[in-house]
Amino acid sequence: MTEREGTLENIRSQKEFVINVVSSELGNQMQKTAENSTRHVNEFEEAQLTPILSDLVKPLCVKEAPIEMESLLENLKTRKNTRG
C-alpha cells in the first residue's frame, strides 16, 4: 500500500482527519509521518513532533504546525486518472 492509499484508507475508515500545514523547515519531519510503517509505530515520536488533542475530531494535531484544519468526511468522490 502506498502512502497515498494508506492516508485515503484512514480517512475512509475514520471519517475524520486533520490537515497540518507546516513551514518548509518542518517538511522533512512531516514527511516521516507519511512513511509506510506498522500501526505500532508512533509517527509523532519518529518524526520528533508533538501531538496535541484536536478540538473537534479524534485524530491528533501537530503542535508545531501554525495551521491545522480539523475535518469531517462528508462525501468522497473519486475521479479517473487522466495523467497517464
LUMVEXKE-614042 format. One record per residue: residue in one letter; chain; x, y, z of N, C-alpha, C in turn. Coordinates in Angstrom, 2 decimals, padded with zeros to 5 digits. Layout:
LUMVEXKE-614042
rest = A kette = A n.x = X n.y = Y n.z = Z ca.x = X ca.y = Y ca.z = Z c.x = X c.y = Y c.z = Z
...
***
This chain:
LUMVEXKE-614042
rest = M kette = A n.x = 000.84 n.y = -001.18 n.z = 000.00 ca.x = 000.00 ca.y = 000.00 ca.z = 000.00 c.x = 000.89 c.y = 001.24 c.z = 000.00
rest = T kette = A n.x = 000.58 n.y = 002.16 n.z = -000.86 ca.x = 001.36 ca.y = 003.39 ca.z = -000.93 c.x = 000.94 c.y = 004.35 c.z = 000.18
rest = E kette = A n.x = 001.75 n.y = 005.38 n.z = 000.40 ca.x = 001.42 ca.y = 006.39 ca.z = 001.41 c.x = 000.06 c.y = 007.01 c.z = 001.13
rest = R kette = A n.x = -000.17 n.y = 007.33 n.z = -000.13 ca.x = -001.44 ca.y = 007.96 ca.z = -000.52 c.x = -002.61 c.y = 007.02 c.z = -000.24
rest = E kette = A n.x = -002.45 n.y = 005.73 n.z = -000.56 ca.x = -003.52 ca.y = 004.77 ca.z = -000.31 c.x = -003.78 c.y = 004.60 c.z = 001.17
rest = G kette = A n.x = -002.72 n.y = 004.59 n.z = 001.98 ca.x = -002.87 ca.y = 004.45 ca.z = 003.43 c.x = -003.61 c.y = 005.63 c.z = 004.03
rest = T kette = A n.x = -003.28 n.y = 006.82 n.z = 003.59 ca.x = -003.96 ca.y = 008.03 ca.z = 004.07 c.x = -005.43 c.y = 008.00 c.z = 003.68
rest = L kette = A n.x = -005.71 n.y = 007.66 n.z = 002.45 ca.x = -007.09 ca.y = 007.60 ca.z = 001.98 c.x = -007.87 c.y = 006.54 c.z = 002.75
rest = E kette = A n.x = -007.28 n.y = 005.39 n.z = 002.98 ca.x = -007.96 ca.y = 004.33 ca.z = 003.72 c.x = -008.27 c.y = 004.78 c.z = 005.16
rest = N kette = A n.x = -007.34 n.y = 005.49 n.z = 005.78 ca.x = -007.59 ca.y = 006.01 ca.z = 007.13 c.x = -008.75 c.y = 007.00 c.z = 007.12
rest = I kette = A n.x = -008.79 n.y = 007.88 n.z = 006.14 ca.x = -009.87 ca.y = 008.87 ca.z = 006.06 c.x = -011.20 c.y = 008.16 c.z = 005.83
rest = R kette = A n.x = -011.22 n.y = 007.18 n.z = 004.94 ca.x = -012.45 ca.y = 006.43 ca.z = 004.67 c.x = -012.96 c.y = 005.71 c.z = 005.92
rest = S kette = A n.x = -012.07 n.y = 005.09 n.z = 006.65 ca.x = -012.49 ca.y = 004.28 ca.z = 007.80 c.x = -012.83 c.y = 005.13 c.z = 009.02
rest = Q kette = A n.x = -012.10 n.y = 006.22 n.z = 009.23 ca.x = -012.31 ca.y = 007.05 ca.z = 010.43 c.x = -013.33 c.y = 008.15 c.z = 010.22
rest = K kette = A n.x = -013.52 n.y = 008.58 n.z = 008.98 ca.x = -014.46 ca.y = 009.64 ca.z = 008.64 c.x = -014.07 c.y = 011.01 c.z = 009.19
rest = E kette = A n.x = -012.86 n.y = 011.13 n.z = 009.72 ca.x = -012.36 ca.y = 012.42 ca.z = 010.19 c.x = -010.85 c.y = 012.43 c.z = 010.10
rest = F kette = A n.x = -010.28 n.y = 013.64 n.z = 009.96 ca.x = -008.84 ca.y = 013.76 ca.z = 009.77 c.x = -008.40 c.y = 015.18 c.z = 010.05
rest = V kette = A n.x = -007.10 n.y = 015.37 n.z = 010.18 ca.x = -006.53 ca.y = 016.69 ca.z = 010.41 c.x = -005.50 c.y = 016.96 c.z = 009.31
rest = I kette = A n.x = -005.57 n.y = 018.12 n.z = 008.74 ca.x = -004.54 ca.y = 018.58 ca.z = 007.80 c.x = -003.69 c.y = 019.59 c.z = 008.55
rest = N kette = A n.x = -002.44 n.y = 019.24 n.z = 008.77 ca.x = -001.50 ca.y = 020.14 ca.z = 009.45 c.x = -000.65 c.y = 020.82 c.z = 008.39
rest = V kette = A n.x = -000.67 n.y = 022.13 n.z = 008.37 ca.x = 000.13 ca.y = 022.90 ca.z = 007.41 c.x = 001.35 c.y = 023.42 c.z = 008.15
rest = V kette = A n.x = 002.53 n.y = 023.06 n.z = 007.64 ca.x = 003.77 ca.y = 023.42 ca.z = 008.33 c.x = 004.68 c.y = 024.24 c.z = 007.41
rest = S kette = A n.x = 005.65 n.y = 024.87 n.z = 008.03 ca.x = 006.65 ca.y = 025.63 ca.z = 007.28 c.x = 007.62 c.y = 024.65 c.z = 006.61
rest = S kette = A n.x = 008.39 n.y = 025.14 n.z = 005.68 ca.x = 009.36 ca.y = 024.29 ca.z = 004.97 c.x = 010.39 c.y = 023.71 c.z = 005.93
rest = E kette = A n.x = 010.66 n.y = 024.41 n.z = 007.02 ca.x = 011.63 ca.y = 023.90 ca.z = 008.00 c.x = 011.19 c.y = 022.58 c.z = 008.62
rest = L kette = A n.x = 009.88 n.y = 022.34 n.z = 008.68 ca.x = 009.36 ca.y = 021.10 ca.z = 009.26 c.x = 009.01 c.y = 020.06 c.z = 008.20
rest = G kette = A n.x = 009.29 n.y = 020.37 n.z = 006.94 ca.x = 008.91 ca.y = 019.48 ca.z = 005.85 c.x = 009.44 c.y = 018.07 c.z = 005.98
rest = N kette = A n.x = 010.71 n.y = 017.91 n.z = 006.29 ca.x = 011.29 ca.y = 016.57 ca.z = 006.42 c.x = 010.68 c.y = 015.80 c.z = 007.57
rest = Q kette = A n.x = 010.43 n.y = 016.48 n.z = 008.68 ca.x = 009.82 ca.y = 015.81 ca.z = 009.81 c.x = 008.39 c.y = 015.37 c.z = 009.48
rest = M kette = A n.x = 007.64 n.y = 016.23 n.z = 008.83 ca.x = 006.27 ca.y = 015.88 ca.z = 008.46 c.x = 006.25 c.y = 014.73 c.z = 007.45
rest = Q kette = A n.x = 007.22 n.y = 014.68 n.z = 006.57 ca.x = 007.29 ca.y = 013.58 ca.z = 005.61 c.x = 007.39 c.y = 012.25 c.z = 006.33
rest = K kette = A n.x = 008.10 n.y = 012.22 n.z = 007.45 ca.x = 008.24 ca.y = 010.98 ca.z = 008.22 c.x = 006.90 c.y = 010.47 c.z = 008.71
rest = T kette = A n.x = 005.95 n.y = 011.36 n.z = 008.96 ca.x = 004.64 ca.y = 010.90 ca.z = 009.43 c.x = 003.84 c.y = 010.23 c.z = 008.31
rest = A kette = A n.x = 004.25 n.y = 010.43 n.z = 007.07 ca.x = 003.54 ca.y = 009.85 ca.z = 005.94 c.x = 004.18 c.y = 008.55 c.z = 005.44
rest = E kette = A n.x = 005.32 n.y = 008.19 n.z = 006.00 ca.x = 006.01 ca.y = 006.99 ca.z = 005.55 c.x = 005.24 c.y = 005.75 c.z = 005.97
rest = N kette = A n.x = 005.34 n.y = 004.73 n.z = 005.14 ca.x = 004.69 ca.y = 003.46 ca.z = 005.47 c.x = 005.35 c.y = 002.87 c.z = 006.70
rest = S kette = A n.x = 004.55 n.y = 002.60 n.z = 007.70 ca.x = 005.05 ca.y = 001.97 ca.z = 008.91 c.x = 003.93 c.y = 001.15 c.z = 009.51
rest = T kette = A n.x = 004.29 n.y = 000.30 n.z = 010.44 ca.x = 003.27 ca.y = -000.53 ca.z = 011.08 c.x = 002.41 c.y = 000.34 c.z = 011.99
rest = R kette = A n.x = 001.27 n.y = -000.17 n.z = 012.34 ca.x = 000.36 ca.y = 000.57 ca.z = 013.21 c.x = 000.94 c.y = 000.78 c.z = 014.60
rest = H kette = A n.x = 001.95 n.y = 000.01 n.z = 014.95 ca.x = 002.52 ca.y = 000.09 ca.z = 016.29 c.x = 003.61 c.y = 001.15 c.z = 016.41
rest = V kette = A n.x = 003.90 n.y = 001.83 n.z = 015.32 ca.x = 004.93 ca.y = 002.87 ca.z = 015.33 c.x = 004.27 c.y = 004.21 c.z = 015.65
rest = N kette = A n.x = 004.83 n.y = 004.94 n.z = 016.59 ca.x = 004.33 ca.y = 006.26 ca.z = 016.93 c.x = 004.94 c.y = 007.26 c.z = 015.94
rest = E kette = A n.x = 004.14 n.y = 007.72 n.z = 014.99 ca.x = 004.64 ca.y = 008.61 ca.z = 013.94 c.x = 005.14 c.y = 009.93 c.z = 014.51
rest = F kette = A n.x = 004.48 n.y = 010.44 n.z = 015.52 ca.x = 004.91 ca.y = 011.70 ca.z = 016.14 c.x = 006.29 c.y = 011.53 c.z = 016.75
rest = E kette = A n.x = 006.48 n.y = 010.43 n.z = 017.45 ca.x = 007.77 ca.y = 010.16 ca.z = 018.09 c.x = 008.87 c.y = 009.99 c.z = 017.04
rest = E kette = A n.x = 008.58 n.y = 009.23 n.z = 016.00 ca.x = 009.55 ca.y = 009.00 ca.z = 014.93 c.x = 009.96 c.y = 010.31 c.z = 014.26
rest = A kette = A n.x = 009.02 n.y = 011.23 n.z = 014.11 ca.x = 009.27 ca.y = 012.50 ca.z = 013.44 c.x = 009.72 c.y = 013.59 c.z = 014.40
rest = Q kette = A n.x = 009.76 n.y = 013.28 n.z = 015.68 ca.x = 010.12 ca.y = 014.26 ca.z = 016.72 c.x = 009.21 c.y = 015.49 c.z = 016.67
rest = L kette = A n.x = 007.90 n.y = 015.20 n.z = 016.58 ca.x = 006.88 ca.y = 016.24 ca.z = 016.61 c.x = 005.99 c.y = 016.01 c.z = 017.83
rest = T kette = A n.x = 005.28 n.y = 017.05 n.z = 018.24 ca.x = 004.47 ca.y = 017.00 ca.z = 019.45 c.x = 002.99 c.y = 016.85 c.z = 019.11
rest = P kette = A n.x = 002.37 n.y = 015.75 n.z = 019.54 ca.x = 000.93 ca.y = 015.59 ca.z = 019.31 c.x = 000.13 c.y = 016.39 c.z = 020.34
rest = I kette = A n.x = -000.95 n.y = 017.00 n.z = 019.89 ca.x = -001.87 ca.y = 017.67 ca.z = 020.81 c.x = -003.30 c.y = 017.28 c.z = 020.43
rest = L kette = A n.x = -004.19 n.y = 017.34 n.z = 021.40 ca.x = -005.58 ca.y = 016.99 ca.z = 021.14 c.x = -006.22 c.y = 017.98 c.z = 020.17
rest = S kette = A n.x = -007.05 n.y = 017.46 n.z = 019.31 ca.x = -007.83 ca.y = 018.31 ca.z = 018.41 c.x = -009.05 c.y = 018.82 c.z = 019.17
rest = D kette = A n.x = -009.67 n.y = 019.87 n.z = 018.69 ca.x = -010.87 ca.y = 020.41 ca.z = 019.33 c.x = -012.13 c.y = 019.67 c.z = 018.91
rest = L kette = A n.x = -012.18 n.y = 019.20 n.z = 017.66 ca.x = -013.42 ca.y = 018.66 ca.z = 017.12 c.x = -013.37 c.y = 017.21 c.z = 016.67
rest = V kette = A n.x = -012.19 n.y = 016.68 n.z = 016.38 ca.x = -012.06 ca.y = 015.33 ca.z = 015.84 c.x = -011.10 c.y = 014.50 c.z = 016.69
rest = K kette = A n.x = -011.12 n.y = 013.19 n.z = 016.49 ca.x = -010.25 ca.y = 012.29 ca.z = 017.26 c.x = -008.79 c.y = 012.33 c.z = 016.84
rest = P kette = A n.x = -008.47 n.y = 012.42 n.z = 015.53 ca.x = -007.05 ca.y = 012.46 ca.z = 015.15 c.x = -006.35 c.y = 013.65 c.z = 015.81
rest = L kette = A n.x = -005.10 n.y = 013.45 n.z = 016.13 ca.x = -004.32 ca.y = 014.47 ca.z = 016.81 c.x = -003.78 c.y = 015.53 c.z = 015.84
rest = C kette = A n.x = -003.52 n.y = 016.71 n.z = 016.38 ca.x = -002.87 ca.y = 017.78 ca.z = 015.63 c.x = -001.38 c.y = 017.79 c.z = 015.95
rest = V kette = A n.x = -000.61 n.y = 018.50 n.z = 015.14 ca.x = 000.82 ca.y = 018.68 ca.z = 015.37 c.x = 001.00 c.y = 020.05 c.z = 016.01
rest = K kette = A n.x = 001.54 n.y = 020.06 n.z = 017.22 ca.x = 001.70 ca.y = 021.31 ca.z = 017.97 c.x = 002.54 c.y = 022.33 c.z = 017.20
rest = E kette = A n.x = 003.56 n.y = 021.87 n.z = 016.50 ca.x = 004.47 ca.y = 022.76 ca.z = 015.78 c.x = 003.86 c.y = 023.37 c.z = 014.52
rest = A kette = A n.x = 002.72 n.y = 022.87 n.z = 014.08 ca.x = 002.07 ca.y = 023.38 ca.z = 012.86 c.x = 001.35 c.y = 024.68 c.z = 013.15
rest = P kette = A n.x = 001.63 n.y = 025.74 n.z = 012.41 ca.x = 000.94 ca.y = 027.00 ca.z = 012.64 c.x = -000.53 c.y = 026.98 c.z = 012.18
rest = I kette = A n.x = -000.85 n.y = 026.03 n.z = 011.29 ca.x = -002.22 ca.y = 025.91 ca.z = 010.79 c.x = -002.63 c.y = 024.45 c.z = 010.86
rest = E kette = A n.x = -003.81 n.y = 024.21 n.z = 011.41 ca.x = -004.37 ca.y = 022.86 ca.z = 011.43 c.x = -005.84 c.y = 022.95 c.z = 011.03
rest = M kette = A n.x = -006.25 n.y = 022.04 n.z = 010.18 ca.x = -007.63 ca.y = 022.01 ca.z = 009.72 c.x = -008.25 c.y = 020.69 c.z = 010.15
rest = E kette = A n.x = -009.15 n.y = 020.74 n.z = 011.10 ca.x = -009.84 ca.y = 019.56 ca.z = 011.57 c.x = -011.03 c.y = 019.31 c.z = 010.65
rest = S kette = A n.x = -011.12 n.y = 018.09 n.z = 010.12 ca.x = -012.08 ca.y = 017.84 ca.z = 009.04 c.x = -012.90 c.y = 016.59 c.z = 009.29
rest = L kette = A n.x = -014.15 n.y = 016.65 n.z = 008.87 ca.x = -015.05 ca.y = 015.50 ca.z = 008.87 c.x = -015.36 c.y = 015.13 c.z = 007.43
rest = L kette = A n.x = -015.26 n.y = 013.85 n.z = 007.11 ca.x = -015.56 ca.y = 013.39 ca.z = 005.76 c.x = -017.07 c.y = 013.39 c.z = 005.55
rest = E kette = A n.x = -017.50 n.y = 014.17 n.z = 004.61 ca.x = -018.92 ca.y = 014.23 ca.z = 004.29 c.x = -019.22 c.y = 013.44 c.z = 003.03
rest = N kette = A n.x = -018.34 n.y = 013.58 n.z = 002.04 ca.x = -018.54 ca.y = 012.93 ca.z = 000.76 c.x = -017.18 c.y = 012.69 c.z = 000.13
rest = L kette = A n.x = -016.99 n.y = 011.56 n.z = -000.48 ca.x = -015.73 ca.y = 011.25 ca.z = -001.14 c.x = -016.02 c.y = 010.91 c.z = -002.60
rest = K kette = A n.x = -015.45 n.y = 011.70 n.z = -003.47 ca.x = -015.63 ca.y = 011.47 ca.z = -004.90 c.x = -014.30 c.y = 011.02 c.z = -005.48
rest = T kette = A n.x = -014.34 n.y = 010.02 n.z = -006.32 ca.x = -013.12 ca.y = 009.58 ca.z = -007.00 c.x = -013.24 c.y = 010.00 c.z = -008.46
rest = R kette = A n.x = -012.08 n.y = 010.23 n.z = -009.03 ca.x = -012.08 ca.y = 010.61 ca.z = -010.43 c.x = -011.08 c.y = 009.74 c.z = -011.17
rest = K kette = A n.x = -011.30 n.y = 009.62 n.z = -012.44 ca.x = -010.43 ca.y = 008.83 ca.z = -013.27 c.x = -009.10 c.y = 009.56 c.z = -013.45
rest = N kette = A n.x = -008.01 n.y = 008.86 n.z = -013.34 ca.x = -006.68 ca.y = 009.44 ca.z = -013.52 c.x = -006.47 c.y = 009.70 c.z = -015.01
rest = T kette = A n.x = -006.37 n.y = 010.97 n.z = -015.36 ca.x = -006.20 ca.y = 011.33 ca.z = -016.77 c.x = -004.76 c.y = 011.73 c.z = -017.08
rest = R kette = A n.x = -003.89 n.y = 011.59 n.z = -016.10 ca.x = -002.48 ca.y = 011.99 ca.z = -016.29 c.x = -001.63 c.y = 010.88 c.z = -016.90
rest = G kette = A n.x = -002.19 n.y = 009.73 n.z = -017.07 ca.x = -001.42 ca.y = 008.68 ca.z = -017.71 c.x = -001.14 c.y = 007.61 c.z = -016.83
***
